[in-house]
Amino acid sequence: MSSETKINIIYDVVGKGVFVEFNGRSHYLQGPFTDKKKAIEAVMLFCKSSGWPSDSENREMRDD
């Protein structure tokens, strides 16, 4: 079993929301967020409040 932690963050440029996935658990934050930076800030706060690691070294950012 791997102890690897992986966080994926996908900013929705059309809907201005953000999708976050951590080790198989996922959540969508509706926003609207004006840009990727604001969306990532919201994700980091969400992760912290949910007890998920919010280490920015463990994230991927994609424009889907």
C-alpha positions in Angstrom: 0.0 0.0 0.0 1.4 3.4 -1.0 1.3 6.4 1.4 1.4 8.8 -1.5 -0.9 11.8 -1.2 -2.3 13.3 -4.3 -4.6 16.3 -4.6 -6.0 17.3 -8.0 -7.6 20.7 -8.5 -9.5 21.5 -11.7 -10.7 25.1 -12.2 -13.9 25.4 -14.3 -13.3 28.5 -16.4 -16.8 28.5 -17.7 -18.8 27.9 -14.5 -16.1 29.6 -12.3 -16.2 26.7 -9.9 -13.5 24.3 -8.7 -13.3 20.6 -8.4 -10.9 19.0 -5.8 -10.1 15.4 -5.4 -7.9 13.9 -2.7 -7.2 10.1 -2.7 -10.5 9.2 -4.2 -12.6 11.7 -2.2 -14.0 14.6 -4.2 -15.9 17.8 -3.8 -17.0 20.6 -6.1 -17.0 24.2 -4.8 -19.5 26.3 -6.9 -18.0 29.7 -6.5 -18.0 31.8 -8.5 -14.3 32.4 -8.3 -12.9 35.2 -10.4 -9.7 33.4 -11.3 -7.6 30.3 -10.6 -5.8 32.0 -7.7 -9.1 32.7 -5.8 -10.3 29.2 -6.6 -7.1 27.6 -5.2 -7.3 29.8 -2.0 -10.9 28.5 -1.5 -9.7 24.9 -2.0 -6.9 25.3 0.5 -9.4 26.6 3.1 -11.8 23.8 2.3 -9.1 21.2 2.6 -8.0 22.6 5.9 -11.5 22.7 7.3 -12.1 19.1 6.1 -8.9 17.8 7.6 -7.4 17.1 4.2 -3.8 17.9 3.6 -3.6 21.2 1.8 0.1 21.1 0.9 0.5 22.9 -2.4 3.4 20.6 -3.4 0.9 17.8 -3.7 -1.5 19.3 -6.2 -2.0 19.4 -9.9 -3.7 22.2 -11.7 -5.5 21.6 -15.0 -7.7 23.7 -17.2 -10.5 21.3 -18.2 
